[in-house]
Amino acid sequence: MHWKGLWALFGYHKEVIDAFILTKRCRNGKRIGFVIFSNERDAQRVIMRLNGFFLLGKRIGVKMARYNGRRGKLRFKRNRNCVLI
């Protein structure tokens, strides 16, 4: 999937500010994408609608992004409008 596909899917539901997919994969081989919305309420609404949605034959998990790593600060510090896919 391309970031434009994420933008189109999530933009259908609410206003998207940015969307991107990481090039690195998780330990289990899955890819991670992020979508940023204009406000937290829109992000919560999209999570309710699209969590468990089938995309290209696979079920996607949609949740609010969080950061609890060891290094540095989150690029979107204190931004509660970022959705993790």
PDB file with SEQRES, HELIX, SHEET and CRYST1 records, atoms N, CA, C and O in Angstrom:
SEQRES   1 A   85  MET HIS TRP LYS GLY LEU TRP ALA LEU PHE GLY TYR HIS          
SEQRES   2 A   85  LYS GLU VAL ILE ASP ALA PHE ILE LEU THR LYS ARG CYS          
SEQRES   3 A   85  ARG ASN GLY LYS ARG ILE GLY PHE VAL ILE PHE SER ASN          
SEQRES   4 A   85  GLU ARG ASP ALA GLN ARG VAL ILE MET ARG LEU ASN GLY          
SEQRES   5 A   85  PHE PHE LEU LEU GLY LYS ARG ILE GLY VAL LYS MET ALA          
SEQRES   6 A   85  ARG TYR ASN GLY ARG ARG GLY LYS LEU ARG PHE LYS ARG          
SEQRES   7 A   85  ASN ARG ASN CYS VAL LEU ILE                                  
HELIX    1 AA1 TRP A    3  GLY A   11  1                                   9    
HELIX    2 AA2 GLU A   40  LEU A   50  1                                  11    
SHEET    1 AA1 4 VAL A  16  ARG A  25  0                                        
SHEET    2 AA1 4 ARG A  31  PHE A  37 -1                                        
SHEET    3 AA1 4 CYS A  82  LEU A  84 -1                                        
SHEET    4 AA1 4 LYS A  63  MET A  64 -1                                        
SHEET    1 AA2 2 PHE A  54  LEU A  55  0                                        
SHEET    2 AA2 2 LYS A  58  ARG A  59 -1                                        
CRYST1    1.000    1.000    1.000  90.00  90.00  90.00 P 1           1          
ATOM      1  N   MET A   1       0.842  -1.181   0.000  1.00  0.00           N  
ATOM      2  CA  MET A   1       0.000   0.000   0.000  1.00  0.00           C  
ATOM      3  C   MET A   1       0.885   1.240   0.000  1.00  0.00           C  
ATOM      4  O   MET A   1       1.986   1.233   0.550  1.00  0.00           O  
ATOM      5  N   HIS A   2       0.405   2.265  -0.602  1.00  0.00           N  
ATOM      6  CA  HIS A   2       1.098   3.547  -0.699  1.00  0.00           C  
ATOM      7  C   HIS A   2       0.434   4.538   0.256  1.00  0.00           C  
ATOM      8  O   HIS A   2      -0.729   4.365   0.623  1.00  0.00           O  
ATOM      9  N   TRP A   3       1.169   5.575   0.658  1.00  0.00           N  
ATOM     10  CA  TRP A   3       0.603   6.564   1.587  1.00  0.00           C  
ATOM     11  C   TRP A   3      -0.619   7.252   1.001  1.00  0.00           C  
ATOM     12  O   TRP A   3      -1.492   7.703   1.742  1.00  0.00           O  
ATOM     13  N   LYS A   4      -0.689   7.335  -0.321  1.00  0.00           N  
ATOM     14  CA  LYS A   4      -1.860   7.966  -0.946  1.00  0.00           C  
ATOM     15  C   LYS A   4      -3.127   7.148  -0.703  1.00  0.00           C  
ATOM     16  O   LYS A   4      -4.223   7.698  -0.594  1.00  0.00           O  
ATOM     17  N   GLY A   5      -2.961   5.824  -0.621  1.00  0.00           N  
ATOM     18  CA  GLY A   5      -4.095   4.967  -0.302  1.00  0.00           C  
ATOM     19  C   GLY A   5      -4.612   5.211   1.104  1.00  0.00           C  
ATOM     20  O   GLY A   5      -5.820   5.244   1.340  1.00  0.00           O  
ATOM     21  N   LEU A   6      -3.677   5.382   2.040  1.00  0.00           N  
ATOM     22  CA  LEU A   6      -4.082   5.719   3.415  1.00  0.00           C  
ATOM     23  C   LEU A   6      -4.815   7.047   3.444  1.00  0.00           C  
ATOM     24  O   LEU A   6      -5.851   7.192   4.094  1.00  0.00           O  
ATOM     25  N   TRP A   7      -4.259   8.011   2.728  1.00  0.00           N  
ATOM     26  CA  TRP A   7      -4.858   9.350   2.691  1.00  0.00           C  
ATOM     27  C   TRP A   7      -6.292   9.266   2.152  1.00  0.00           C  
ATOM     28  O   TRP A   7      -7.206   9.885   2.696  1.00  0.00           O  
ATOM     29  N   ALA A   8      -6.471   8.499   1.085  1.00  0.00           N  
ATOM     30  CA  ALA A   8      -7.799   8.379   0.479  1.00  0.00           C  
ATOM     31  C   ALA A   8      -8.782   7.672   1.416  1.00  0.00           C  
ATOM     32  O   ALA A   8      -9.916   8.120   1.579  1.00  0.00           O  
ATOM     33  N   LEU A   9      -8.349   6.570   2.031  1.00  0.00           N  
ATOM     34  CA  LEU A   9      -9.232   5.816   2.922  1.00  0.00           C  
ATOM     35  C   LEU A   9      -9.635   6.638   4.142  1.00  0.00           C  
ATOM     36  O   LEU A   9     -10.818   6.726   4.469  1.00  0.00           O  
ATOM     37  N   PHE A  10      -8.663   7.233   4.809  1.00  0.00           N  
ATOM     38  CA  PHE A  10      -8.960   7.983   6.026  1.00  0.00           C  
ATOM     39  C   PHE A  10      -9.546   9.358   5.714  1.00  0.00           C  
ATOM     40  O   PHE A  10     -10.330   9.888   6.501  1.00  0.00           O  
ATOM     41  N   GLY A  11      -9.175   9.934   4.583  1.00  0.00           N  
ATOM     42  CA  GLY A  11      -9.710  11.227   4.187  1.00  0.00           C  
ATOM     43  C   GLY A  11     -11.188  11.168   3.841  1.00  0.00           C  
ATOM     44  O   GLY A  11     -11.888  12.178   3.903  1.00  0.00           O  
ATOM     45  N   TYR A  12     -11.662   9.978   3.475  1.00  0.00           N  
ATOM     46  CA  TYR A  12     -13.083   9.807   3.195  1.00  0.00           C  
ATOM     47  C   TYR A  12     -13.910  10.064   4.457  1.00  0.00           C  
ATOM     48  O   TYR A  12     -15.045  10.533   4.372  1.00  0.00           O  
ATOM     49  N   HIS A  13     -13.345   9.758   5.619  1.00  0.00           N  
ATOM     50  CA  HIS A  13     -14.070   9.886   6.885  1.00  0.00           C  
ATOM     51  C   HIS A  13     -13.901  11.249   7.540  1.00  0.00           C  
ATOM     52  O   HIS A  13     -14.874  11.817   8.037  1.00  0.00           O  
ATOM     53  N   LYS A  14     -12.685  11.782   7.549  1.00  0.00           N  
ATOM     54  CA  LYS A  14     -12.418  13.081   8.188  1.00  0.00           C  
ATOM     55  C   LYS A  14     -11.234  13.751   7.514  1.00  0.00           C  
ATOM     56  O   LYS A  14     -10.577  13.154   6.661  1.00  0.00           O  
ATOM     57  N   GLU A  15     -10.959  15.003   7.900  1.00  0.00           N  
ATOM     58  CA  GLU A  15      -9.881  15.786   7.290  1.00  0.00           C  
ATOM     59  C   GLU A  15      -8.510  15.274   7.734  1.00  0.00           C  
ATOM     60  O   GLU A  15      -8.197  15.259   8.924  1.00  0.00           O  
ATOM     61  N   VAL A  16      -7.700  14.857   6.763  1.00  0.00           N  
ATOM     62  CA  VAL A  16      -6.357  14.336   7.023  1.00  0.00           C  
ATOM     63  C   VAL A  16      -5.341  15.443   6.784  1.00  0.00           C  
ATOM     64  O   VAL A  16      -5.404  16.144   5.774  1.00  0.00           O  
ATOM     65  N   ILE A  17      -4.403  15.600   7.720  1.00  0.00           N  
ATOM     66  CA  ILE A  17      -3.329  16.576   7.569  1.00  0.00           C  
ATOM     67  C   ILE A  17      -2.105  15.932   6.938  1.00  0.00           C  
ATOM     68  O   ILE A  17      -1.458  16.534   6.080  1.00  0.00           O  
ATOM     69  N   ASP A  18      -1.779  14.699   7.361  1.00  0.00           N  
ATOM     70  CA  ASP A  18      -0.609  14.002   6.829  1.00  0.00           C  
ATOM     71  C   ASP A  18      -0.817  12.505   6.969  1.00  0.00           C  
ATOM     72  O   ASP A  18      -1.525  12.054   7.870  1.00  0.00           O  
ATOM     73  N   ALA A  19      -0.200  11.732   6.079  1.00  0.00           N  
ATOM     74  CA  ALA A  19      -0.239  10.273   6.136  1.00  0.00           C  
ATOM     75  C   ALA A  19       1.086   9.746   5.615  1.00  0.00           C  
ATOM     76  O   ALA A  19       1.601  10.229   4.607  1.00  0.00           O  
ATOM     77  N   PHE A  20       1.635   8.758   6.300  1.00  0.00           N  
ATOM     78  CA  PHE A  20       2.865   8.142   5.815  1.00  0.00           C  
ATOM     79  C   PHE A  20       2.976   6.716   6.332  1.00  0.00           C  
ATOM     80  O   PHE A  20       2.367   6.358   7.341  1.00  0.00           O  
ATOM     81  N   ILE A  21       3.764   5.905   5.625  1.00  0.00           N  
ATOM     82  CA  ILE A  21       4.010   4.515   5.984  1.00  0.00           C  
ATOM     83  C   ILE A  21       5.509   4.355   6.163  1.00  0.00           C  
ATOM     84  O   ILE A  21       6.291   4.778   5.313  1.00  0.00           O  
ATOM     85  N   LEU A  22       5.907   3.744   7.271  1.00  0.00           N  
ATOM     86  CA  LEU A  22       7.328   3.526   7.526  1.00  0.00           C  
ATOM     87  C   LEU A  22       7.892   2.493   6.553  1.00  0.00           C  
ATOM     88  O   LEU A  22       7.196   1.557   6.160  1.00  0.00           O  
ATOM     89  N   THR A  23       9.149   2.666   6.170  1.00  0.00           N  
ATOM     90  CA  THR A  23       9.778   1.701   5.270  1.00  0.00           C  
ATOM     91  C   THR A  23      10.231   0.457   6.025  1.00  0.00           C  
ATOM     92  O   THR A  23      10.242  -0.638   5.464  1.00  0.00           O  
ATOM     93  N   LYS A  24      10.602   0.617   7.292  1.00  0.00           N  
ATOM     94  CA  LYS A  24      10.997  -0.532   8.107  1.00  0.00           C  
ATOM     95  C   LYS A  24       9.761  -1.315   8.517  1.00  0.00           C  
ATOM     96  O   LYS A  24       8.665  -0.767   8.639  1.00  0.00           O  
ATOM     97  N   ARG A  25       9.961  -2.591   8.724  1.00  0.00           N  
ATOM     98  CA  ARG A  25       8.869  -3.449   9.169  1.00  0.00           C  
ATOM     99  C   ARG A  25       9.043  -3.799  10.645  1.00  0.00           C  
ATOM    100  O   ARG A  25      10.142  -3.716  11.192  1.00  0.00           O  
ATOM    101  N   CYS A  26       7.947  -4.188  11.272  1.00  0.00           N  
ATOM    102  CA  CYS A  26       7.991  -4.627  12.676  1.00  0.00           C  
ATOM    103  C   CYS A  26       8.719  -5.964  12.760  1.00  0.00           C  
ATOM    104  O   CYS A  26       9.099  -6.546  11.744  1.00  0.00           O  
ATOM    105  N   ARG A  27       8.902  -6.431  13.969  1.00  0.00           N  
ATOM    106  CA  ARG A  27       9.541  -7.735  14.177  1.00  0.00           C  
ATOM    107  C   ARG A  27       8.745  -8.863  13.540  1.00  0.00           C  
ATOM    108  O   ARG A  27       9.321  -9.855  13.095  1.00  0.00           O  
ATOM    109  N   ASN A  28       7.440  -8.721  13.493  1.00  0.00           N  
ATOM    110  CA  ASN A  28       6.595  -9.762  12.913  1.00  0.00           C  
ATOM    111  C   ASN A  28       6.393  -9.584  11.406  1.00  0.00           C  
ATOM    112  O   ASN A  28       5.619 -10.327  10.803  1.00  0.00           O  
ATOM    113  N   GLY A  29       7.068  -8.622  10.794  1.00  0.00           N  
ATOM    114  CA  GLY A  29       7.014  -8.433   9.349  1.00  0.00           C  
ATOM    115  C   GLY A  29       5.925  -7.500   8.854  1.00  0.00           C  
ATOM    116  O   GLY A  29       5.783  -7.300   7.648  1.00  0.00           O  
ATOM    117  N   LYS A  30       5.159  -6.928   9.762  1.00  0.00           N  
ATOM    118  CA  LYS A  30       4.080  -6.027   9.357  1.00  0.00           C  
ATOM    119  C   LYS A  30       4.610  -4.610   9.181  1.00  0.00           C  
ATOM    120  O   LYS A  30       5.625  -4.234   9.766  1.00  0.00           O  
ATOM    121  N   ARG A  31       3.912  -3.838   8.373  1.00  0.00           N  
ATOM    122  CA  ARG A  31       4.271  -2.436   8.167  1.00  0.00           C  
ATOM    123  C   ARG A  31       3.389  -1.550   9.029  1.00  0.00           C  
ATOM    124  O   ARG A  31       2.269  -1.914   9.387  1.00  0.00           O  
ATOM    125  N   ILE A  32       3.924  -0.369   9.357  1.00  0.00           N  
ATOM    126  CA  ILE A  32       3.200   0.564  10.217  1.00  0.00           C  
ATOM    127  C   ILE A  32       2.975   1.863   9.458  1.00  0.00           C  
ATOM    128  O   ILE A  32       3.880   2.364   8.790  1.00  0.00           O  
ATOM    129  N   GLY A  33       1.777   2.403   9.560  1.00  0.00           N  
ATOM    130  CA  GLY A  33       1.459   3.680   8.944  1.00  0.00           C  
ATOM    131  C   GLY A  33       0.903   4.638   9.976  1.00  0.00           C  
ATOM    132  O   GLY A  33       0.382   4.228  11.013  1.00  0.00           O  
ATOM    133  N   PHE A  34       1.021   5.917   9.676  1.00  0.00           N  
ATOM    134  CA  PHE A  34       0.513   6.959  10.563  1.00  0.00           C  
ATOM    135  C   PHE A  34      -0.353   7.914   9.759  1.00  0.00           C  
ATOM    136  O   PHE A  34      -0.041   8.237   8.613  1.00  0.00           O  
ATOM    137  N   VAL A  35      -1.435   8.360  10.363  1.00  0.00           N  
ATOM    138  CA  VAL A  35      -2.310   9.358   9.756  1.00  0.00           C  
ATOM    139  C   VAL A  35      -2.550  10.430  10.807  1.00  0.00           C  
ATOM    140  O   VAL A  35      -2.884  10.117  11.950  1.00  0.00           O  
ATOM    141  N   ILE A  36      -2.383  11.692  10.430  1.00  0.00           N  
ATOM    142  CA  ILE A  36      -2.578  12.795  11.366  1.00  0.00           C  
ATOM    143  C   ILE A  36      -3.824  13.572  10.956  1.00  0.00           C  
ATOM    144  O   ILE A  36      -3.986  13.951   9.796  1.00  0.00           O  
ATOM    145  N   PHE A  37      -4.698  13.800  11.934  1.00  0.00           N  
ATOM    146  CA  PHE A  37      -5.951  14.504  11.702  1.00  0.00           C  
ATOM    147  C   PHE A  37      -5.898  15.901  12.290  1.00  0.00           C  
ATOM    148  O   PHE A  37      -4.994  16.237  13.055  1.00  0.00           O  
ATOM    149  N   SER A  38      -6.880  16.708  11.921  1.00  0.00           N  
ATOM    150  CA  SER A  38      -6.904  18.097  12.374  1.00  0.00           C  
ATOM    151  C   SER A  38      -7.230  18.228  13.858  1.00  0.00           C  
ATOM    152  O   SER A  38      -6.805  19.191  14.495  1.00  0.00           O  
ATOM    153  N   ASN A  39      -7.979  17.275  14.422  1.00  0.00           N  
ATOM    154  CA  ASN A  39      -8.255  17.334  15.865  1.00  0.00           C  
ATOM    155  C   ASN A  39      -8.457  15.928  16.420  1.00  0.00           C  
ATOM    156  O   ASN A  39      -8.661  14.973  15.670  1.00  0.00           O  
ATOM    157  N   GLU A  40      -8.398  15.818  17.729  1.00  0.00           N  
ATOM    158  CA  GLU A  40      -8.465  14.514  18.395  1.00  0.00           C  
ATOM    159  C   GLU A  40      -9.837  13.858  18.246  1.00  0.00           C  
ATOM    160  O   GLU A  40      -9.927  12.635  18.141  1.00  0.00           O  
ATOM    161  N   ARG A  41     -10.882  14.640  18.236  1.00  0.00           N  
ATOM    162  CA  ARG A  41     -12.234  14.085  18.100  1.00  0.00           C  
ATOM    163  C   ARG A  41     -12.395  13.355  16.767  1.00  0.00           C  
ATOM    164  O   ARG A  41     -12.978  12.272  16.717  1.00  0.00           O  
ATOM    165  N   ASP A  42     -11.878  13.947  15.684  1.00  0.00           N  
ATOM    166  CA  ASP A  42     -11.931  13.282  14.382  1.00  0.00           C  
ATOM    167  C   ASP A  42     -11.131  11.989  14.398  1.00  0.00           C  
ATOM    168  O   ASP A  42     -11.560  10.978  13.841  1.00  0.00           O  
ATOM    169  N   ALA A  43      -9.973  12.023  15.035  1.00  0.00           N  
ATOM    170  CA  ALA A  43      -9.135  10.826  15.121  1.00  0.00           C  
ATOM    171  C   ALA A  43      -9.869   9.710  15.863  1.00  0.00           C  
ATOM    172  O   ALA A  43      -9.845   8.559  15.426  1.00  0.00           O  
ATOM    173  N   GLN A  44     -10.513  10.034  16.967  1.00  0.00           N  
ATOM    174  CA  GLN A  44     -11.256   9.029  17.735  1.00  0.00           C  
ATOM    175  C   GLN A  44     -12.412   8.452  16.914  1.00  0.00           C  
ATOM    176  O   GLN A  44     -12.686   7.254  16.976  1.00  0.00           O  
ATOM    177  N   ARG A  45     -13.075   9.296  16.160  1.00  0.00           N  
ATOM    178  CA  ARG A  45     -14.190   8.846  15.328  1.00  0.00           C  
ATOM    179  C   ARG A  45     -13.716   7.866  14.249  1.00  0.00           C  
ATOM    180  O   ARG A  45     -14.364   6.852  13.987  1.00  0.00           O  
ATOM    181  N   VAL A  46     -12.590   8.184  13.637  1.00  0.00           N  
ATOM    182  CA  VAL A  46     -12.054   7.305  12.593  1.00  0.00           C  
ATOM    183  C   VAL A  46     -11.601   5.977  13.193  1.00  0.00           C  
ATOM    184  O   VAL A  46     -11.773   4.927  12.573  1.00  0.00           O  
ATOM    185  N   ILE A  47     -11.030   6.013  14.381  1.00  0.00           N  
ATOM    186  CA  ILE A  47     -10.621   4.773  15.048  1.00  0.00           C  
ATOM    187  C   ILE A  47     -11.837   3.876  15.259  1.00  0.00           C  
ATOM    188  O   ILE A  47     -11.774   2.674  15.002  1.00  0.00           O  
ATOM    189  N   MET A  48     -12.931   4.448  15.720  1.00  0.00           N  
ATOM    190  CA  MET A  48     -14.154   3.667  15.946  1.00  0.00           C  
ATOM    191  C   MET A  48     -14.669   3.055  14.641  1.00  0.00           C  
ATOM    192  O   MET A  48     -15.163   1.927  14.637  1.00  0.00           O  
ATOM    193  N   ARG A  49     -14.557   3.785  13.553  1.00  0.00           N  
ATOM    194  CA  ARG A  49     -15.099   3.315  12.276  1.00  0.00           C  
ATOM    195  C   ARG A  49     -14.205   2.295  11.577  1.00  0.00           C  
ATOM    196  O   ARG A  49     -14.711   1.342  10.986  1.00  0.00           O  
ATOM    197  N   LEU A  50     -12.889   2.475  11.634  1.00  0.00           N  
ATOM    198  CA  LEU A  50     -12.000   1.674  10.796  1.00  0.00           C  
ATOM    199  C   LEU A  50     -11.206   0.595  11.522  1.00  0.00           C  
ATOM    200  O   LEU A  50     -10.526  -0.192  10.862  1.00  0.00           O  
ATOM    201  N   ASN A  51     -11.260   0.523  12.836  1.00  0.00           N  
ATOM    202  CA  ASN A  51     -10.544  -0.542  13.533  1.00  0.00           C  
ATOM    203  C   ASN A  51     -11.191  -1.877  13.184  1.00  0.00           C  
ATOM    204  O   ASN A  51     -12.392  -2.056  13.382  1.00  0.00           O  
ATOM    205  N   GLY A  52     -10.405  -2.806  12.669  1.00  0.00           N  
ATOM    206  CA  GLY A  52     -10.923  -4.097  12.235  1.00  0.00           C  
ATOM    207  C   GLY A  52     -11.390  -4.121  10.794  1.00  0.00           C  
ATOM    208  O   GLY A  52     -11.872  -5.152  10.323  1.00  0.00           O  
ATOM    209  N   PHE A  53     -11.260  -3.018  10.085  1.00  0.00           N  
ATOM    210  CA  PHE A  53     -11.653  -2.901   8.680  1.00  0.00           C  
ATOM    211  C   PHE A  53     -10.755  -3.790   7.820  1.00  0.00           C  
ATOM    212  O   PHE A  53      -9.561  -3.908   8.095  1.00  0.00           O  
ATOM    213  N   PHE A  54     -11.313  -4.416   6.784  1.00  0.00           N  
ATOM    214  CA  PHE A  54     -10.514  -5.223   5.870  1.00  0.00           C  
ATOM    215  C   PHE A  54     -10.004  -4.346   4.738  1.00  0.00           C  
ATOM    216  O   PHE A  54     -10.782  -3.683   4.052  1.00  0.00           O  
ATOM    217  N   LEU A  55      -8.693  -4.348   4.550  1.00  0.00           N  
ATOM    218  CA  LEU A  55      -8.038  -3.554   3.516  1.00  0.00           C  
ATOM    219  C   LEU A  55      -7.120  -4.469   2.725  1.00  0.00           C  
ATOM    220  O   LEU A  55      -6.192  -5.054   3.284  1.00  0.00           O  
ATOM    221  N   LEU A  56      -7.369  -4.595   1.443  1.00  0.00           N  
ATOM    222  CA  LEU A  56      -6.595  -5.481   0.571  1.00  0.00           C  
ATOM    223  C   LEU A  56      -6.568  -6.911   1.106  1.00  0.00           C  
ATOM    224  O   LEU A  56      -5.540  -7.585   1.043  1.00  0.00           O  
ATOM    225  N   GLY A  57      -7.700  -7.365   1.629  1.00  0.00           N  
ATOM    226  CA  GLY A  57      -7.823  -8.733   2.116  1.00  0.00           C  
ATOM    227  C   GLY A  57      -7.264  -8.992   3.500  1.00  0.00           C  
ATOM    228  O   GLY A  57      -7.268 -10.135   3.955  1.00  0.00           O  
ATOM    229  N   LYS A  58      -6.785  -7.967   4.180  1.00  0.00           N  
ATOM    230  CA  LYS A  58      -6.232  -8.136   5.528  1.00  0.00           C  
ATOM    231  C   LYS A  58      -6.922  -7.182   6.488  1.00  0.00           C  
ATOM    232  O   LYS A  58      -7.270  -6.058   6.128  1.00  0.00           O  
ATOM    233  N   ARG A  59      -7.113  -7.648   7.713  1.00  0.00           N  
ATOM    234  CA  ARG A  59      -7.744  -6.825   8.743  1.00  0.00           C  
ATOM    235  C   ARG A  59      -6.711  -5.846   9.290  1.00  0.00           C  
ATOM    236  O   ARG A  59      -5.598  -6.239   9.638  1.00  0.00           O  
ATOM    237  N   ILE A  60      -7.083  -4.569   9.364  1.00  0.00           N  
ATOM    238  CA  ILE A  60      -6.155  -3.572   9.900  1.00  0.00           C  
ATOM    239  C   ILE A  60      -6.568  -3.202  11.324  1.00  0.00           C  
ATOM    240  O   ILE A  60      -7.750  -3.193  11.671  1.00  0.00           O  
ATOM    241  N   GLY A  61      -5.567  -2.903  12.125  1.00  0.00           N  
ATOM    242  CA  GLY A  61      -5.804  -2.408  13.478  1.00  0.00           C  
ATOM    243  C   GLY A  61      -5.531  -0.917  13.489  1.00  0.00           C  
ATOM    244  O   GLY A  61      -4.489  -0.472  13.008  1.00  0.00           O  
ATOM    245  N   VAL A  62      -6.447  -0.150  14.025  1.00  0.00           N  
ATOM    246  CA  VAL A  62      -6.304   1.304  14.058  1.00  0.00           C  
ATOM    247  C   VAL A  62      -6.403   1.749  15.512  1.00  0.00           C  
ATOM    248  O   VAL A  62      -7.370   1.428  16.203  1.00  0.00           O  
ATOM    249  N   LYS A  63      -5.399   2.491  15.971  1.00  0.00           N  
ATOM    250  CA  LYS A  63      -5.418   2.997  17.342  1.00  0.00           C  
ATOM    251  C   LYS A  63      -4.642   4.295  17.415  1.00  0.00           C  
ATOM    252  O   LYS A  63      -3.931   4.665  16.481  1.00  0.00           O  
ATOM    253  N   MET A  64      -4.786   4.979  18.534  1.00  0.00           N  
ATOM    254  CA  MET A  64      -4.075   6.231  18.754  1.00  0.00           C  
ATOM    255  C   MET A  64      -2.588   5.925  18.937  1.00  0.00           C  
ATOM    256  O   MET A  64      -2.227   4.996  19.660  1.00  0.00           O  
ATOM    257  N   ALA A  65      -1.738   6.698  18.289  1.00  0.00           N  
ATOM    258  CA  ALA A  65      -0.295   6.489  18.405  1.00  0.00           C  
ATOM    259  C   ALA A  65       0.174   6.887  19.799  1.00  0.00           C  
ATOM    260  O   ALA A  65      -0.343   7.830  20.398  1.00  0.00           O  
ATOM    261  N   ARG A  66       1.157   6.157  20.300  1.00  0.00           N  
ATOM    262  CA  ARG A  66       1.747   6.488  21.602  1.00  0.00           C  
ATOM    263  C   ARG A  66       3.248   6.282  21.505  1.00  0.00           C  
ATOM    264  O   ARG A  66       3.734   5.616  20.591  1.00  0.00           O  
ATOM    265  N   TYR A  67       3.963   6.844  22.431  1.00  0.00           N  
ATOM    266  CA  TYR A  67       5.414   6.749  22.403  1.00  0.00           C  
ATOM    267  C   TYR A  67       5.925   6.529  23.810  1.00  0.00           C  
ATOM    268  O   TYR A  67       5.641   7.311  24.718  1.00  0.00           O  
ATOM    269  N   ASN A  68       6.681   5.457  23.986  1.00  0.00           N  
ATOM    270  CA  ASN A  68       7.307   5.206  25.275  1.00  0.00           C  
ATOM    271  C   ASN A  68       8.682   4.578  25.060  1.00  0.00           C  
ATOM    272  O   ASN A  68       9.075   3.653  25.772  1.00  0.00           O  
ATOM    273  N   GLY A  69       9.395   5.086  24.085  1.00  0.00           N  
ATOM    274  CA  GLY A  69      10.711   4.563  23.752  1.00  0.00           C  
ATOM    275  C   GLY A  69      11.804   5.099  24.645  1.00  0.00           C  
ATOM    276  O   GLY A  69      11.572   5.954  25.500  1.00  0.00           O  
ATOM    277  N   ARG A  70      12.996   4.584  24.434  1.00  0.00           N  
ATOM    278  CA  ARG A  70      14.141   4.986  25.243  1.00  0.00           C  
ATOM    279  C   ARG A  70      14.818   6.226  24.697  1.00  0.00           C  
ATOM    280  O   ARG A  70      15.385   7.013  25.455  1.00  0.00           O  
ATOM    281  N   ARG A  71      14.764   6.408  23.382  1.00  0.00           N  
ATOM    282  CA  ARG A  71      15.523   7.490  22.761  1.00  0.00           C  
ATOM    283  C   ARG A  71      14.681   8.714  22.497  1.00  0.00           C  
ATOM    284  O   ARG A  71      13.503   8.617  22.153  1.00  0.00           O  
ATOM    285  N   GLY A  72      15.289   9.848  22.659  1.00  0.00           N  
ATOM    286  CA  GLY A  72      14.742  11.123  22.203  1.00  0.00           C  
ATOM    287  C   GLY A  72      13.284  11.380  22.496  1.00  0.00           C  
ATOM    288  O   GLY A  72      12.652  10.694  23.300  1.00  0.00           O  
ATOM    289  N   LYS A  73      12.777  12.372  21.832  1.00  0.00           N  
ATOM    290  CA  LYS A  73      11.385  12.769  21.996  1.00  0.00           C  
ATOM    291  C   LYS A  73      10.619  12.430  20.734  1.00  0.00           C  
ATOM    292  O   LYS A  73      11.184  12.353  19.643  1.00  0.00           O  
ATOM    293  N   LEU A  74       9.363  12.237  20.899  1.00  0.00           N  
ATOM    294  CA  LEU A  74       8.494  11.929  19.771  1.00  0.00           C  
ATOM    295  C   LEU A  74       8.467  13.097  18.800  1.00  0.00           C  
ATOM    296  O   LEU A  74       8.408  14.259  19.202  1.00  0.00           O  
ATOM    297  N   ARG A  75       8.511  12.773  17.528  1.00  0.00           N  
ATOM    298  CA  ARG A  75       8.502  13.810  16.504  1.00  0.00           C  
ATOM    299  C   ARG A  75       7.249  14.678  16.604  1.00  0.00           C  
ATOM    300  O   ARG A  75       7.301  15.881  16.345  1.00  0.00           O  
ATOM    301  N   PHE A  76       6.141  14.077  16.974  1.00  0.00           N  
ATOM    302  CA  PHE A  76       4.880  14.800  17.135  1.00  0.00           C  
ATOM    303  C   PHE A  76       4.606  14.980  18.617  1.00  0.00           C  
ATOM    304  O   PHE A  76       3.558  14.554  19.104  1.00  0.00           O  
ATOM    305  N   LYS A  77       5.510  15.592  19.334  1.00  0.00           N  
ATOM    306  CA  LYS A  77       5.335  15.655  20.780  1.00  0.00           C  
ATOM    307  C   LYS A  77       4.024  16.334  21.154  1.00  0.00           C  
ATOM    308  O   LYS A  77       3.669  17.402  20.654  1.00  0.00           O  
ATOM    309  N   ARG A  78       3.332  15.665  22.048  1.00  0.00           N  
ATOM    310  CA  ARG A  78       2.046  16.101  22.590  1.00  0.00           C  
ATOM    311  C   ARG A  78       0.958  16.257  21.524  1.00  0.00           C  
ATOM    312  O   ARG A  78      -0.056  16.916  21.755  1.00  0.00           O  
ATOM    313  N   ASN A  79       1.174  15.653  20.366  1.00  0.00           N  
ATOM    314  CA  ASN A  79       0.146  15.694  19.331  1.00  0.00           C  
ATOM    315  C   ASN A  79      -0.762  14.489  19.517  1.00  0.00           C  
ATOM    316  O   ASN A  79      -0.337  13.363  19.260  1.00  0.00           O  
ATOM    317  N   ARG A  80      -1.974  14.687  19.946  1.00  0.00           N  
ATOM    318  CA  ARG A  80      -2.893  13.593  20.225  1.00  0.00           C  
ATOM    319  C   ARG A  80      -3.759  13.278  19.008  1.00  0.00           C  
ATOM    320  O   ARG A  80      -4.744  12.548  19.125  1.00  0.00           O  
ATOM    321  N   ASN A  81      -3.407  13.813  17.852  1.00  0.00           N  
ATOM    322  CA  ASN A  81      -4.227  13.618  16.658  1.00  0.00           C  
ATOM    323  C   ASN A  81      -3.624  12.593  15.710  1.00  0.00           C  
ATOM    324  O   ASN A  81      -4.112  12.433  14.591  1.00  0.00           O  
ATOM    325  N   CYS A  82      -2.581  11.900  16.128  1.00  0.00           N  
ATOM    326  CA  CYS A  82      -1.877  10.963  15.264  1.00  0.00           C  
ATOM    327  C   CYS A  82      -2.435   9.558  15.475  1.00  0.00           C  
ATOM    328  O   CYS A  82      -2.485   9.076  16.606  1.00  0.00           O  
ATOM    329  N   VAL A  83      -2.849   8.907  14.406  1.00  0.00           N  
ATOM    330  CA  VAL A  83      -3.427   7.574  14.473  1.00  0.00           C  
ATOM    331  C   VAL A  83      -2.434   6.578  13.908  1.00  0.00           C  
ATOM    332  O   VAL A  83      -1.855   6.799  12.844  1.00  0.00           O  
ATOM    333  N   LEU A  84      -2.241   5.487  14.619  1.00  0.00           N  
ATOM    334  CA  LEU A  84      -1.344   4.414  14.213  1.00  0.00           C  
ATOM    335  C   LEU A  84      -2.144   3.340  13.507  1.00  0.00           C  
ATOM    336  O   LEU A  84      -3.210   2.940  13.976  1.00  0.00           O  
ATOM    337  N   ILE A  85      -1.630   2.870  12.377  1.00  0.00           N  
ATOM    338  CA  ILE A  85      -2.320   1.837  11.617  1.00  0.00           C  
ATOM    339  C   ILE A  85      -1.475   0.600  11.594  1.00  0.00           C  
ATOM    340  O   ILE A  85      -1.868  -0.405  11.002  1.00  0.00           O  
TER     341      ILE A  85                                                      
END                                                                             
